[in-house]
């Protein structure tokens, strides 16, 4: 299953979180490293919570154009 990751650049690094998995966050100097850490955080979250069912995907994304 795929989850939406929100990625934000802050100063010299990046942070990211999964809105559908509360508490699943990561931060690093590069976007690629941040996403790698976020994937690891998700795996740990699922193992620690012994989740038999994956968290429900409820978040959607849409872009709004402005002139």
N, C-alpha and C positions, 0 to 999 in steps of 0.2 A: 504494500500500500504506500502511496505517496502522500506526504503532508506539505502544506504550504509553509514555507519558511520566510519570515520577515527579516530582512537584512538591512542594517543601517551602518553607514560609515560615520565613525566618531574620531575626530582628530587623526591619529596615526594608525588606527585600527578599525575593526568591524565588530559588531555584535549581531546576534541573530536569536530568534526564538520561534517556537512552533505554537501558534495561537490555540490549536486544538489539543495540545498536550501541556497543561499548566506546569510551570516550573522547569520546563525543558529549554535551557538557554545555553549560549556559548559566546565566547569572545576571543579574538586573536588579532594578530597584525595583518593577516591577509584574509581575503574573502574565502579562498579555498581552504585554508586552515580552519577558519571559523565554521564552515559547513562540515568539514571532517569531524570537528569536535562536537558539533550539534548532532550529527548522526550517531556518534558514540554515546552522547548523552541520552538520546532516544532509546538506544539499545539497553543502556543501564536502567533507565526509567521502566521499561517494559519488564526487565528481569526482576528488579526490586519489588515491583508491584504484582508480580506473578500474574500479569494480565493474560487471561486466556483469549480475550477478545481485544482487538486493537481499538484504541480510542476512535470515536466517531469523527469523521471529517465533517465539520460544520461551517468552516470558514471558506469564504469565496473571495475572489479578487476581481475588481473591475477598474478600468482606467477611464477617467473623465477628460475629454479634450476641452481645451479653452483656446480661444482665438488669440 
